[in-house]
Amino acid sequence: MDGIHDMGGMHGFGPIPRDQDYTFRAEWQRRAFAVTEALGGVVPFSADTHRQAMERIPAHEYLTRDYFEKWVIAASQLLLEAGLVSEEELRDGKKRFDAELKDGGEKIVAEGLVEVLRAGMPLMFPDEKREPRFAVGQKVLVLNNHPSGHTRSPRYLRGRIGVIERQVGVMQFADTMAASENPAPQHCYTVAFEGQEVWGQDAEPGTRVLADLWESYLEPA
């Protein structure tokens, strides 16, 4: 969706502090991260459904909240939609009922969560028997689509021409995962864009932008 979260190329937000080491500045941020990750196998819940929930946060609130506050807001909304908590519980933090875990989800203790995070989850489909539509060195155009749901096609790259730099492999499709649909695996590519193609004549000389884009975002240039 086209929302305030897709800020690439927008003006008026000041410089980005690139030398700032931002991890956790407070204990509640660590807890927000841990609780959200622990919900992964319970809701059911994926990184993309969580991103979609954050994208639905109203713009004025999105711009004034801490990063991990957005995590909590999105996770709370997903829990509510899944019927695992009530509005009343979210307001006062007091548990009132035990919800049935969907799809046989299991409770994970802290030590178990660490192991789950270390193991990661399969995003690639190496056995998928399909030929890539595009070859390294080929020029491609990013489709100028504006979907109402989650997309990993940045707004500032839509309608721009780039060159396939690398075939990443067959990966699950973020757009369908965000909608809690099937993985719909397809080829993903690293696409290189010249700075002036993206930013116009004011682009810094020699600038290149590299983006990993799914096949359905692209067409031959």
HUBELWO-V846653 format. One line per field, one symbol per residue. ss: DSSP state (@ for helix, = for strand, . for the rest). psi: psi as a letter, one per 30 degrees, with the letter a starting at -180 (. if undefined). burial: b if it has 16 or more other ideal C-beta (glycine too) atoms within 10 Angstrom, else e. A space follows every 10 residues. Layout:
BEGIN
ss: ???
psi: ???
burial: ???
END
This chain:
BEGIN
ss: .......... .......... ......@@@@ @@@@@@@@@@ @.....@@@@ @@@@@...@@ @@....@@@@ @@@@@@@@@@ @.....@@@@ @@........ .@@@.....@ @@@@@@@@@. ...=...... ........== ==........ ....@@@... ========== =..@@@@@.. .....===== ====@@@@@. .......=== ====@@@=== .
psi: ljaffigkfk lggllkifgk jjckflefee eeeeeeeffe geelkleeee eeeeffkkee eeffklefee eeeeeeeeee ffgflleeee efgkkfljkk klhglkkkle eeeeeeeeea ljfliffkik kkfllkfkkl kkkililfak kgjkeffkgl kakjfkjeak lkjeeeefgh alfhklkkkk kkkkefeefa ffkkkgkkkk kjkleffllk .
burial: eeeebeeeee eeeeeeeeee eeeeeeeebe ebbeebbbbb bbbebbebbb bbbbbebeee ebeeeeebbb bbbbbbbbbe ebebbeeebe eeeeeeeeee eeeebeebee eeeeeeeeee eeeebeeeee ebbbeeebeb ebeeeeeeeb bbbbbbbbeb ebbbbeeeeb bbbbbbbbee eebebbbbbb bebbbebbbe eeeeeeeebe bebbbebbee e
END
